[in-house]
Amino acid sequence: MPVTSANPLDRRRWMAVLARATASELATSAEGRLPVFTRLRGPEIGLVMLRGRAGGTGPAFNLGEATVARCTVRTAEGWVGHAYCLGRDLRQAELAAALDAALQDPARQSELDVAVVQPLALAQAARRDTLARRAAATKVQFFTLATMRS
Protein backbone atom coordinates (compact mmCIF):
# COMPACT_ATOMS: atom_id res chain seq x y z
CA MET A 1 0.00 0.00 0.00
CA PRO A 2 1.40 3.43 -0.92
CA VAL A 3 2.30 5.87 1.81
CA THR A 4 1.15 9.42 1.19
CA SER A 5 3.88 11.87 0.33
CA ALA A 6 1.52 14.82 0.70
CA ASN A 7 2.42 17.53 3.15
CA PRO A 8 -0.04 17.20 6.09
CA LEU A 9 -0.88 20.90 5.83
CA ASP A 10 -1.68 20.54 2.13
CA ARG A 11 -3.90 17.55 2.84
CA ARG A 12 -5.62 19.41 5.65
CA ARG A 13 -6.30 22.32 3.26
CA TRP A 14 -7.74 20.22 0.44
CA MET A 15 -9.82 18.06 2.80
CA ALA A 16 -11.40 21.19 4.27
CA VAL A 17 -12.22 22.51 0.79
CA LEU A 18 -13.65 19.16 -0.32
CA ALA A 19 -15.76 18.84 2.85
CA ARG A 20 -17.33 22.28 2.27
CA ALA A 21 -18.08 21.75 -1.42
CA THR A 22 -21.48 20.46 -2.50
CA ALA A 23 -21.88 17.14 -4.29
CA SER A 24 -22.78 18.91 -7.52
CA GLU A 25 -19.68 21.14 -7.31
CA LEU A 26 -17.50 18.10 -6.67
CA ALA A 27 -19.07 16.11 -9.50
CA THR A 28 -18.73 18.98 -11.96
CA SER A 29 -15.13 19.86 -11.12
CA ALA A 30 -13.96 16.24 -10.87
CA GLU A 31 -15.70 14.96 -13.99
CA GLY A 32 -13.34 12.63 -15.84
CA ARG A 33 -10.63 13.06 -13.18
CA LEU A 34 -11.77 10.54 -10.57
CA PRO A 35 -9.73 7.35 -10.21
CA VAL A 36 -11.28 3.90 -10.16
CA PHE A 37 -12.01 3.15 -6.51
CA THR A 38 -13.69 0.68 -4.19
CA ARG A 39 -15.56 1.57 -1.04
CA LEU A 40 -13.97 0.47 2.21
CA ARG A 41 -16.54 2.08 4.51
CA GLY A 42 -19.81 3.81 3.74
CA PRO A 43 -20.91 6.16 2.57
CA GLU A 44 -22.99 6.35 5.70
CA ILE A 45 -24.73 8.92 7.90
CA GLY A 46 -24.01 9.43 11.57
CA LEU A 47 -23.82 12.02 14.33
CA VAL A 48 -20.93 13.88 15.92
CA MET A 49 -20.99 15.73 19.22
CA LEU A 50 -20.23 19.44 19.00
CA ARG A 51 -18.29 20.86 21.92
CA GLY A 52 -18.22 24.48 23.01
CA ARG A 53 -16.58 26.68 25.62
CA ALA A 54 -18.30 29.48 27.49
CA GLY A 55 -16.62 32.70 26.46
CA GLY A 56 -14.21 30.74 24.28
CA THR A 57 -11.95 29.89 27.22
CA GLY A 58 -14.28 28.45 29.85
CA PRO A 59 -14.93 24.82 30.66
CA ALA A 60 -15.95 22.62 27.72
CA PHE A 61 -19.59 21.54 27.40
CA ASN A 62 -21.64 19.51 24.93
CA LEU A 63 -23.32 22.02 22.64
CA GLY A 64 -25.32 19.52 20.59
CA GLU A 65 -25.08 17.02 17.78
CA ALA A 66 -24.57 17.47 14.04
CA THR A 67 -25.36 15.06 11.23
CA VAL A 68 -22.38 13.99 9.10
CA ALA A 69 -21.83 11.76 6.11
CA ARG A 70 -18.59 9.80 5.95
CA CYS A 71 -16.87 7.55 3.47
CA THR A 72 -13.54 5.76 2.97
CA VAL A 73 -12.35 4.53 -0.43
CA ARG A 74 -9.26 2.87 -1.92
CA THR A 75 -8.07 3.52 -5.45
CA ALA A 76 -6.77 0.80 -7.76
CA GLU A 77 -3.25 2.12 -7.04
CA GLY A 78 -3.78 1.63 -3.29
CA TRP A 79 -4.34 5.23 -2.14
CA VAL A 80 -6.88 5.47 0.69
CA GLY A 81 -9.10 8.55 0.91
CA HIS A 82 -11.38 9.64 3.75
CA ALA A 83 -14.13 12.24 3.98
CA TYR A 84 -16.46 13.59 6.65
CA CYS A 85 -19.01 16.17 5.47
CA LEU A 86 -21.66 18.01 7.47
CA GLY A 87 -25.16 16.99 6.44
CA ARG A 88 -26.64 13.87 4.89
CA ASP A 89 -25.29 13.95 1.33
CA LEU A 90 -23.77 10.50 0.75
CA ARG A 91 -22.62 11.36 -2.78
CA GLN A 92 -20.70 14.38 -1.45
CA ALA A 93 -18.83 12.19 1.06
CA GLU A 94 -18.02 9.57 -1.57
CA LEU A 95 -16.73 12.10 -4.11
CA ALA A 96 -14.69 13.92 -1.46
CA ALA A 97 -13.11 10.64 -0.32
CA ALA A 98 -12.27 9.66 -3.92
CA LEU A 99 -10.69 13.05 -4.53
CA ASP A 100 -8.73 12.83 -1.27
CA ALA A 101 -7.31 9.48 -2.42
CA ALA A 102 -6.46 10.87 -5.86
CA LEU A 103 -4.82 13.97 -4.40
CA GLN A 104 -2.43 11.80 -2.36
CA ASP A 105 -1.03 10.35 -5.59
CA PRO A 106 2.03 12.47 -6.50
CA ALA A 107 1.35 11.88 -10.21
CA ARG A 108 -2.11 13.49 -9.96
CA GLN A 109 -1.74 15.93 -7.10
CA SER A 110 -0.67 19.12 -8.89
CA GLU A 111 -3.18 18.70 -11.73
CA LEU A 112 -6.09 18.04 -9.35
CA ASP A 113 -5.05 20.87 -7.06
CA VAL A 114 -5.14 23.36 -9.94
CA ALA A 115 -8.24 21.94 -11.65
CA VAL A 116 -10.40 21.04 -8.64
CA VAL A 117 -9.23 22.30 -5.24
CA GLN A 118 -8.18 25.86 -6.08
CA PRO A 119 -11.37 26.76 -8.03
CA LEU A 120 -13.52 25.31 -5.24
CA ALA A 121 -11.52 27.26 -2.61
CA LEU A 122 -11.94 30.50 -4.58
CA ALA A 123 -15.70 29.95 -4.92
CA GLN A 124 -15.99 29.25 -1.19
CA ALA A 125 -14.00 32.38 -0.33
CA ALA A 126 -16.26 34.46 -2.58
CA ARG A 127 -19.35 33.07 -0.84
CA ARG A 128 -17.84 33.85 2.58
CA ASP A 129 -17.04 37.42 1.49
CA THR A 130 -20.57 37.95 0.18
CA LEU A 131 -22.05 36.64 3.43
CA ALA A 132 -19.69 38.83 5.49
CA ARG A 133 -20.69 41.92 3.48
CA ARG A 134 -24.38 41.18 4.02
CA ALA A 135 -23.83 40.75 7.75
CA ALA A 136 -21.72 43.93 7.96
CA ALA A 137 -24.52 45.91 6.30
CA THR A 138 -26.78 45.13 9.28
CA LYS A 139 -24.26 46.24 11.91
CA VAL A 140 -25.59 48.84 14.34
CA GLN A 141 -23.20 51.46 15.76
CA PHE A 142 -24.33 52.05 19.35
CA PHE A 143 -21.28 54.24 19.98
CA THR A 144 -22.89 56.93 17.78
CA LEU A 145 -25.93 57.08 20.06
CA ALA A 146 -23.75 57.47 23.15
CA THR A 147 -21.78 60.39 21.70
CA MET A 148 -24.96 62.18 20.58
CA ARG A 149 -26.13 62.49 24.19
CA SER A 150 -22.98 64.22 25.36
Backbone as ProteinMPNN parsed JSONL, in Angstrom:
{"seq_chain_A": "MPVTSANPLDRRRWMAVLARATASELATSAEGRLPVFTRLRGPEIGLVMLRGRAGGTGPAFNLGEATVARCTVRTAEGWVGHAYCLGRDLRQAELAAALDAALQDPARQSELDVAVVQPLALAQAARRDTLARRAAATKVQFFTLATMRS", "coords_chain_A": {"N_chain_A": [[0.835, -1.179, 0.0], [0.581, 2.211, -0.867], [2.315, 4.948, 0.679], [1.327, 8.086, 1.737], [2.738, 10.96, 0.276], [2.095, 13.474, 0.604], [2.175, 16.737, 1.962], [1.191, 17.23, 5.279], [-0.154, 19.63, 5.918], [-1.002, 20.531, 3.423], [-2.761, 18.468, 2.76], [-4.634, 18.77, 4.779], [-5.673, 21.251, 4.058], [-6.837, 20.735, 1.47], [-8.7, 18.773, 2.178], [-10.451, 20.175, 3.818], [-11.529, 21.999, 1.985], [-12.778, 20.215, 0.186], [-14.653, 19.044, 1.899], [-16.388, 21.154, 2.373], [-17.5, 21.694, -0.074], [-20.279, 21.261, -2.319], [-22.063, 18.309, -3.422], [-22.74, 18.489, -6.122], [-20.95, 20.469, -7.023], [-18.528, 19.133, -6.589], [-18.844, 16.914, -8.293], [-19.04, 18.157, -10.788], [-16.561, 19.55, -11.023], [-14.753, 17.462, -10.807], [-15.235, 15.794, -12.879], [-14.417, 13.194, -15.03], [-11.903, 13.036, -13.902], [-11.722, 11.448, -11.712], [-10.338, 8.666, -9.977], [-10.444, 5.065, -10.461], [-12.148, 3.393, -7.937], [-12.742, 1.564, -4.868], [-15.166, 1.074, -2.353], [-14.402, 1.236, 1.045], [-15.532, 1.818, 3.48], [-18.787, 2.851, 4.124], [-20.569, 4.963, 1.794], [-21.99, 6.543, 4.671], [-24.351, 7.721, 7.138], [-24.117, 9.581, 10.131], [-23.788, 10.79, 13.538], [-22.107, 13.508, 15.143], [-20.701, 14.818, 18.133], [-20.879, 18.134, 19.094], [-18.701, 20.358, 20.622], [-18.383, 23.033, 22.943], [-17.171, 26.14, 24.394], [-17.69, 28.214, 27.102], [-17.551, 31.591, 26.619], [-15.353, 31.165, 25.086], [-13.054, 30.4, 26.384], [-13.724, 29.103, 28.67], [-14.899, 26.289, 30.692], [-15.289, 23.197, 28.887], [-18.266, 22.134, 27.189], [-21.044, 20.07, 26.138], [-22.43, 21.039, 23.239], [-24.266, 20.238, 21.301], [-25.554, 17.979, 18.767], [-24.462, 17.097, 15.448], [-25.326, 16.192, 12.147], [-23.496, 14.036, 10.046], [-21.966, 12.898, 7.011], [-19.999, 10.163, 6.029], [-17.184, 8.583, 4.442], [-14.944, 6.103, 3.172], [-12.526, 5.264, 0.833], [-10.63, 3.208, -1.52], [-8.212, 3.514, -3.996], [-7.417, 1.991, -7.206], [-4.68, 2.001, -7.337], [-3.967, 1.864, -4.716], [-4.186, 4.016, -2.953], [-5.668, 5.495, -0.121], [-8.565, 7.208, 0.674], [-10.333, 9.535, 2.721], [-13.376, 10.989, 3.997], [-15.351, 13.326, 5.732], [-18.356, 14.954, 5.952], [-20.444, 17.664, 6.732], [-23.933, 17.244, 7.179], [-26.259, 15.249, 5.19], [-25.528, 14.222, 2.739], [-24.676, 11.637, 0.89], [-23.415, 11.186, -1.55], [-21.742, 13.396, -1.782], [-19.867, 12.866, 0.281], [-18.708, 10.515, -0.705], [-17.573, 11.35, -3.174], [-15.774, 13.295, -2.213], [-14.058, 11.692, -0.679], [-12.971, 10.053, -2.694], [-11.626, 11.983, -4.195], [-9.806, 12.862, -2.254], [-8.214, 10.572, -2.016], [-7.157, 10.47, -4.63], [-5.741, 12.875, -4.697], [-3.614, 12.343, -3.035], [-1.892, 10.909, -4.554], [1.156, 11.394, -6.006], [1.513, 11.711, -8.764], [-0.859, 12.761, -9.686], [-1.491, 14.88, -8.084], [-0.738, 17.731, -8.415], [-2.103, 18.468, -10.759], [-4.819, 17.968, -10.06], [-5.042, 19.676, -7.894], [-4.856, 22.211, -9.072], [-6.972, 22.087, -10.943], [-9.252, 21.301, -9.517], [-9.278, 21.712, -6.59], [-8.297, 24.4, -6.066], [-10.108, 26.113, -7.645], [-12.531, 25.474, -6.301], [-11.922, 26.368, -3.713], [-11.615, 29.123, -4.177], [-14.235, 29.805, -4.962], [-15.604, 29.218, -2.6], [-14.435, 31.089, -0.872], [-15.344, 33.448, -2.058], [-18.09, 33.197, -1.585], [-18.065, 33.333, 1.233], [-17.13, 35.963, 1.58], [-19.218, 37.444, 0.423], [-21.317, 36.789, 2.179], [-20.25, 37.869, 4.531], [-20.212, 40.586, 3.872], [-22.962, 41.098, 3.643], [-23.744, 40.628, 6.294], [-22.264, 42.625, 7.588], [-23.536, 44.88, 6.648], [-25.763, 45.056, 8.227], [-24.917, 45.874, 10.662], [-25.08, 47.627, 13.712], [-24.243, 50.753, 15.026], [-23.777, 51.482, 18.135], [-22.186, 53.189, 19.533], [-22.361, 55.674, 18.319], [-24.857, 56.624, 19.173], [-24.344, 57.018, 21.901], [-22.457, 59.105, 21.888], [-23.949, 61.167, 20.881], [-25.555, 62.022, 22.94], [-23.947, 63.417, 24.634]], "CA_chain_A": [[0.0, 0.0, 0.0], [1.396, 3.432, -0.923], [2.298, 5.87, 1.809], [1.145, 9.422, 1.188], [3.881, 11.872, 0.325], [1.524, 14.818, 0.698], [2.417, 17.531, 3.152], [-0.035, 17.195, 6.09], [-0.877, 20.905, 5.835], [-1.677, 20.538, 2.132], [-3.902, 17.55, 2.839], [-5.62, 19.411, 5.648], [-6.304, 22.315, 3.264], [-7.738, 20.219, 0.44], [-9.818, 18.057, 2.797], [-11.399, 21.194, 4.271], [-12.215, 22.506, 0.792], [-13.655, 19.16, -0.323], [-15.755, 18.838, 2.848], [-17.328, 22.282, 2.273], [-18.082, 21.747, -1.424], [-21.484, 20.456, -2.496], [-21.881, 17.142, -4.291], [-22.782, 18.914, -7.524], [-19.679, 21.141, -7.308], [-17.496, 18.104, -6.672], [-19.069, 16.108, -9.5], [-18.73, 18.98, -11.958], [-15.134, 19.858, -11.115], [-13.957, 16.237, -10.869], [-15.702, 14.964, -13.99], [-13.34, 12.632, -15.837], [-10.628, 13.056, -13.183], [-11.769, 10.542, -10.568], [-9.732, 7.355, -10.207], [-11.276, 3.9, -10.163], [-12.006, 3.153, -6.509], [-13.687, 0.685, -4.188], [-15.556, 1.575, -1.041], [-13.967, 0.473, 2.211], [-16.537, 2.085, 4.513], [-19.811, 3.809, 3.745], [-20.905, 6.163, 2.566], [-22.995, 6.355, 5.703], [-24.727, 8.919, 7.895], [-24.007, 9.429, 11.574], [-23.816, 12.018, 14.333], [-20.932, 13.879, 15.919], [-20.994, 15.733, 19.224], [-20.227, 19.439, 18.996], [-18.289, 20.86, 21.922], [-18.222, 24.476, 23.014], [-16.58, 26.679, 25.619], [-18.302, 29.482, 27.49], [-16.618, 32.698, 26.457], [-14.209, 30.741, 24.285], [-11.951, 29.895, 27.219], [-14.283, 28.449, 29.851], [-14.928, 24.821, 30.657], [-15.951, 22.618, 27.716], [-19.588, 21.539, 27.402], [-21.638, 19.513, 24.928], [-23.319, 22.02, 22.635], [-25.321, 19.519, 20.59], [-25.082, 17.016, 17.777], [-24.574, 17.467, 14.039], [-25.357, 15.058, 11.23], [-22.383, 13.993, 9.099], [-21.827, 11.762, 6.109], [-18.588, 9.799, 5.954], [-16.866, 7.549, 3.469], [-13.541, 5.765, 2.973], [-12.353, 4.527, -0.425], [-9.262, 2.872, -1.918], [-8.065, 3.521, -5.447], [-6.772, 0.805, -7.764], [-3.247, 2.117, -7.038], [-3.779, 1.63, -3.29], [-4.338, 5.229, -2.137], [-6.883, 5.469, 0.69], [-9.104, 8.546, 0.911], [-11.38, 9.643, 3.749], [-14.13, 12.243, 3.985], [-16.459, 13.594, 6.653], [-19.014, 16.169, 5.471], [-21.663, 18.013, 7.467], [-25.155, 16.991, 6.437], [-26.643, 13.873, 4.885], [-25.294, 13.95, 1.331], [-23.772, 10.504, 0.754], [-22.624, 11.355, -2.776], [-20.703, 14.375, -1.45], [-18.825, 12.191, 1.057], [-18.017, 9.568, -1.572], [-16.732, 12.104, -4.109], [-14.689, 13.922, -1.456], [-13.108, 10.637, -0.323], [-12.271, 9.656, -3.92], [-10.685, 13.054, -4.529], [-8.731, 12.827, -1.267], [-7.312, 9.482, -2.416], [-6.464, 10.866, -5.863], [-4.815, 13.971, -4.397], [-2.427, 11.801, -2.365], [-1.033, 10.346, -5.592], [2.025, 12.474, -6.505], [1.353, 11.883, -10.21], [-2.105, 13.487, -9.961], [-1.741, 15.928, -7.097], [-0.669, 19.118, -8.888], [-3.181, 18.698, -11.735], [-6.092, 18.038, -9.347], [-5.046, 20.871, -7.057], [-5.142, 23.357, -9.94], [-8.242, 21.94, -11.649], [-10.403, 21.044, -8.638], [-9.229, 22.301, -5.242], [-8.178, 25.86, -6.085], [-11.37, 26.764, -8.03], [-13.516, 25.311, -5.237], [-11.523, 27.256, -2.611], [-11.941, 30.501, -4.579], [-15.698, 29.953, -4.915], [-15.99, 29.246, -1.191], [-14.001, 32.379, -0.328], [-16.257, 34.464, -2.583], [-19.355, 33.067, -0.837], [-17.843, 33.855, 2.585], [-17.04, 37.42, 1.49], [-20.572, 37.947, 0.182], [-22.053, 36.645, 3.428], [-19.686, 38.832, 5.488], [-20.689, 41.922, 3.482], [-24.383, 41.182, 4.024], [-23.825, 40.746, 7.751], [-21.717, 43.934, 7.962], [-24.519, 45.907, 6.302], [-26.781, 45.132, 9.28], [-24.264, 46.241, 11.908], [-25.586, 48.838, 14.344], [-23.204, 51.465, 15.759], [-24.326, 52.055, 19.349], [-21.275, 54.238, 19.976], [-22.886, 56.929, 17.784], [-25.928, 57.082, 20.057], [-23.749, 57.47, 23.154], [-21.783, 60.392, 21.704], [-24.962, 62.184, 20.581], [-26.133, 62.489, 24.195], [-22.976, 64.224, 25.365]], "C_chain_A": [[0.879, 1.242, 0.0], [1.263, 4.26, 0.354], [2.243, 7.269, 1.232], [2.405, 10.257, 1.348], [3.407, 13.312, 0.458], [1.909, 15.466, 2.024], [1.13, 17.521, 3.975], [-0.829, 18.505, 6.037], [-1.609, 21.035, 4.505], [-2.909, 19.648, 2.174], [-5.008, 18.148, 3.702], [-6.388, 20.486, 4.876], [-7.277, 21.728, 2.257], [-8.903, 19.441, 1.037], [-10.873, 19.038, 3.311], [-12.197, 21.741, 3.099], [-13.2, 21.468, 0.268], [-14.857, 18.949, 0.591], [-16.798, 19.948, 2.751], [-18.018, 22.371, 0.92], [-19.327, 20.87, -1.484], [-21.175, 19.287, -3.421], [-21.884, 17.551, -5.758], [-21.504, 19.649, -7.919], [-18.553, 20.123, -7.467], [-17.624, 17.298, -7.954], [-18.682, 16.883, -10.753], [-17.228, 19.191, -12.106], [-14.274, 18.609, -11.267], [-14.334, 15.34, -12.041], [-14.526, 14.512, -14.863], [-11.993, 12.568, -15.142], [-10.582, 12.069, -12.016], [-11.109, 9.206, -10.911], [-10.767, 6.246, -10.003], [-11.06, 3.581, -8.685], [-13.03, 2.135, -6.032], [-13.973, 1.274, -2.817], [-15.021, 0.648, 0.046], [-14.96, 0.619, 3.357], [-17.496, 3.129, 3.978], [-20.013, 3.902, 2.262], [-22.062, 5.899, 3.525], [-23.213, 7.655, 6.467], [-24.612, 8.614, 9.381], [-24.071, 10.782, 12.258], [-22.464, 12.249, 14.983], [-21.365, 14.867, 16.995], [-20.197, 17.017, 19.029], [-19.929, 19.929, 20.403], [-18.123, 22.371, 21.852], [-17.545, 24.87, 24.311], [-17.237, 28.022, 25.896], [-17.261, 30.579, 27.401], [-15.389, 32.337, 25.648], [-13.063, 30.168, 25.086], [-12.445, 29.144, 28.443], [-14.264, 26.943, 29.737], [-15.728, 24.318, 29.444], [-17.304, 22.036, 28.114], [-20.098, 21.004, 26.067], [-22.692, 20.476, 24.404], [-24.509, 21.351, 21.955], [-24.706, 18.559, 19.593], [-25.292, 17.558, 16.376], [-24.554, 16.189, 13.203], [-24.178, 15.155, 10.272], [-22.519, 12.763, 8.207], [-20.342, 11.455, 6.029], [-18.407, 8.677, 4.944], [-15.349, 7.342, 3.439], [-13.448, 4.908, 1.718], [-10.882, 4.192, -0.639], [-9.218, 2.846, -3.44], [-7.395, 2.226, -5.899], [-5.267, 0.807, -7.479], [-2.942, 1.905, -5.559], [-3.89, 2.848, -2.398], [-5.675, 5.181, -1.412], [-7.312, 6.903, 0.981], [-10.249, 8.503, 1.903], [-12.119, 10.953, 3.568], [-15.203, 12.214, 5.056], [-17.05, 14.928, 6.213], [-20.256, 16.438, 6.318], [-22.877, 17.763, 6.59], [-25.34, 15.519, 6.129], [-26.345, 13.469, 3.448], [-24.226, 12.861, 1.169], [-22.873, 10.633, -0.472], [-21.476, 12.345, -2.542], [-19.555, 13.696, -0.709], [-18.027, 11.232, 0.18], [-17.082, 10.277, -2.555], [-15.543, 12.748, -3.403], [-13.634, 12.89, -1.064], [-12.301, 10.196, -1.544], [-11.248, 10.719, -4.324], [-9.534, 13.115, -3.534], [-7.73, 11.74, -1.625], [-6.503, 9.878, -3.645], [-5.437, 11.956, -5.593], [-3.563, 13.493, -3.666], [-1.431, 11.204, -3.349], [-0.165, 11.466, -6.166], [1.868, 12.733, -8.003], [0.13, 12.719, -10.562], [-2.264, 14.753, -9.136], [-1.752, 17.336, -7.68], [-1.795, 19.415, -9.876], [-4.531, 18.836, -11.037], [-6.177, 19.281, -8.461], [-5.431, 22.099, -7.884], [-6.55, 23.276, -10.533], [-9.45, 21.819, -10.727], [-10.345, 21.87, -7.355], [-9.179, 23.825, -5.277], [-9.448, 26.564, -6.558], [-12.458, 26.639, -6.96], [-13.208, 26.238, -4.064], [-11.851, 28.714, -2.936], [-13.44, 30.757, -4.513], [-16.181, 30.025, -3.47], [-15.6, 30.557, -0.532], [-14.918, 33.496, -0.797], [-17.597, 34.406, -1.854], [-19.213, 33.61, 0.579], [-17.791, 35.378, 2.588], [-18.412, 38.047, 1.284], [-21.394, 37.894, 1.461], [-21.558, 37.65, 4.474], [-20.144, 40.254, 5.165], [-22.156, 42.113, 3.854], [-24.536, 41.371, 5.525], [-23.329, 42.117, 8.198], [-22.711, 45.052, 7.666], [-25.595, 46.06, 7.374], [-26.202, 45.561, 10.625], [-24.793, 47.583, 12.418], [-24.459, 49.452, 15.174], [-23.828, 52.146, 16.983], [-23.447, 53.18, 19.89], [-21.788, 55.582, 19.509], [-23.98, 57.486, 18.683], [-25.377, 57.636, 21.36], [-23.097, 58.828, 22.988], [-22.791, 61.501, 21.387], [-25.554, 62.778, 21.855], [-25.2, 63.429, 24.941], [-23.142, 65.69, 25.092]], "O_chain_A": [[1.826, 1.326, 0.782], [0.222, 4.259, 1.01], [3.02, 7.607, 0.338], [3.048, 10.261, 2.398], [4.205, 14.249, 0.428], [1.959, 14.811, 3.065], [0.061, 17.781, 3.422], [-2.058, 18.48, 6.106], [-2.709, 21.584, 4.454], [-3.973, 20.025, 1.684], [-6.189, 18.033, 3.372], [-7.603, 20.615, 5.022], [-8.425, 22.166, 2.184], [-9.993, 19.442, 0.465], [-12.068, 18.75, 3.242], [-13.409, 21.927, 3.206], [-14.337, 21.806, -0.059], [-15.963, 18.701, 0.11], [-17.976, 19.708, 3.02], [-19.028, 23.063, 0.79], [-19.419, 19.86, -0.787], [-20.158, 19.278, -4.114], [-21.11, 17.015, -6.551], [-21.018, 19.474, -9.036], [-17.725, 20.239, -8.37], [-16.629, 17.029, -8.626], [-18.07, 16.333, -11.668], [-16.683, 19.028, -13.197], [-13.17, 18.689, -11.805], [-13.801, 14.239, -12.173], [-13.75, 15.327, -15.362], [-11.025, 12.09, -15.733], [-9.532, 11.875, -11.402], [-11.3, 8.678, -12.006], [-11.836, 6.479, -9.436], [-9.919, 3.507, -8.227], [-14.038, 1.878, -6.69], [-13.107, 1.9, -2.205], [-15.173, -0.571, -0.031], [-15.202, -0.325, 4.109], [-17.081, 4.16, 3.447], [-19.651, 2.976, 1.536], [-22.982, 5.137, 3.227], [-22.378, 8.56, 6.446], [-24.965, 7.524, 9.832], [-24.372, 11.795, 11.628], [-21.761, 11.3, 15.33], [-22.286, 15.658, 16.788], [-18.984, 16.981, 18.823], [-20.801, 19.915, 21.272], [-17.761, 22.915, 20.809], [-17.365, 24.049, 25.211], [-17.323, 28.87, 25.008], [-16.21, 30.501, 28.037], [-14.468, 33.146, 25.541], [-12.185, 29.514, 24.526], [-11.632, 28.595, 29.187], [-13.686, 26.384, 28.804], [-16.712, 24.934, 29.035], [-17.474, 21.516, 29.217], [-19.646, 21.427, 25.003], [-23.718, 20.701, 25.045], [-25.632, 21.85, 22.03], [-23.493, 18.351, 19.575], [-26.183, 18.374, 16.139], [-23.849, 15.231, 13.523], [-23.89, 16.229, 9.744], [-23.098, 11.746, 8.589], [-19.516, 12.366, 5.967], [-19.336, 7.93, 4.634], [-14.576, 8.277, 3.649], [-14.196, 3.944, 1.557], [-9.999, 4.797, -0.031], [-10.07, 2.24, -4.09], [-6.874, 1.464, -5.084], [-4.649, -0.253, -7.39], [-1.776, 1.78, -5.185], [-3.704, 2.731, -1.187], [-6.7, 4.862, -2.015], [-6.523, 7.711, 1.472], [-11.036, 7.556, 1.924], [-11.562, 11.919, 3.048], [-15.876, 11.203, 5.257], [-16.331, 15.922, 6.11], [-21.032, 15.521, 6.586], [-22.85, 18.039, 5.39], [-24.684, 14.655, 6.711], [-26.868, 12.456, 2.982], [-23.03, 13.127, 1.294], [-21.709, 10.235, -0.438], [-20.371, 12.15, -3.047], [-18.39, 13.925, -1.035], [-16.805, 11.146, 0.306], [-15.94, 9.857, -2.746], [-14.431, 12.748, -3.93], [-12.439, 13.182, -1.111], [-11.092, 9.988, -1.448], [-10.138, 10.392, -4.745], [-8.399, 13.391, -3.923], [-6.522, 11.963, -1.547], [-5.295, 9.646, -3.695], [-4.367, 11.958, -6.202], [-2.546, 14.186, -3.682], [-0.26, 11.015, -3.017], [-0.699, 12.404, -6.758], [2.07, 13.858, -8.46], [0.089, 13.326, -11.632], [-3.089, 15.607, -9.462], [-2.71, 18.074, -7.451], [-2.379, 20.498, -9.837], [-5.312, 19.724, -11.38], [-7.249, 19.866, -8.298], [-6.235, 22.923, -7.448], [-7.244, 24.289, -10.616], [-10.558, 22.193, -11.111], [-11.261, 22.641, -7.069], [-9.954, 24.477, -4.577], [-9.85, 27.542, -5.929], [-13.219, 27.579, -6.733], [-14.118, 26.83, -3.483], [-12.313, 29.456, -2.069], [-13.868, 31.817, -4.054], [-17.073, 30.812, -3.154], [-16.354, 31.085, 0.284], [-15.241, 34.397, -0.023], [-18.177, 35.445, -1.538], [-20.121, 34.271, 1.084], [-18.338, 36.018, 3.486], [-18.733, 39.064, 1.899], [-22.093, 38.853, 1.79], [-22.359, 38.217, 5.217], [-20.431, 41.037, 6.07], [-22.543, 43.181, 4.329], [-25.353, 42.172, 5.978], [-23.916, 42.716, 9.1], [-22.724, 46.067, 8.364], [-26.271, 47.088, 7.425], [-26.922, 45.605, 11.623], [-24.935, 48.542, 11.659], [-23.796, 48.751, 15.939], [-24.347, 53.258, 16.879], [-23.929, 54.035, 20.634], [-21.663, 56.562, 20.243], [-24.026, 58.691, 18.929], [-25.894, 58.628, 21.873], [-23.186, 59.647, 23.903], [-22.493, 62.674, 21.614], [-26.009, 63.922, 21.847], [-25.654, 64.172, 25.811], [-22.397, 66.506, 25.634]]}, "name": "protein", "num_of_chains": 1, "seq": "MPVTSANPLDRRRWMAVLARATASELATSAEGRLPVFTRLRGPEIGLVMLRGRAGGTGPAFNLGEATVARCTVRTAEGWVGHAYCLGRDLRQAELAAALDAALQDPARQSELDVAVVQPLALAQAARRDTLARRAAATKVQFFTLATMRS"}
